[in-house]
Amino acid sequence: MRYWDASALVPLVVEESRTDELRALLSQESHVVTWAWSWVEVASAVERRTRDGQLSRRQRRGTLDRFTELADACDEVTDVMAVRGQALSLLGRHPLRAADAGQLGAALLVAQGGTGLPFVCLDTRLAEAAEREGLRPIPDLD
């Protein structure tokens, strides 16, 4: 099982420089977990690219179809109150944005106090915080 941050989910539905690498990682996966809010973050990235002219309306529809298929195959952390509690604590320890603190908070709930849960993430600051919290960020961003 791996926890997938939104930064790593976006390239699965929108072509980016690391899309092939992340799709290969996903193909090895039997259990994908993410925070319920990840889908808002992914949809935001798709819509922003459409507004900026990087995706046509037709490409947008295809991307949103891939997005729906991916979302249907994932498990979601939905306990908003527990994630909020974790996130508030994390904001005091790490220089994170609110959504990133939520992502990390959700991952820590999945880890249930254990260490070494793989944390798939393309955000360097978030990956560093995850590592300090005992998770194992992948892929390597160095």
Helices and strands as residue ranges (DSSP letters): E 2-4, H 6-13, H 19-27, E 32-35, H 38-51, H 57-73, E 75-77, H 80-93, H 98-111, E 118-120, H 124-132, E 136-138
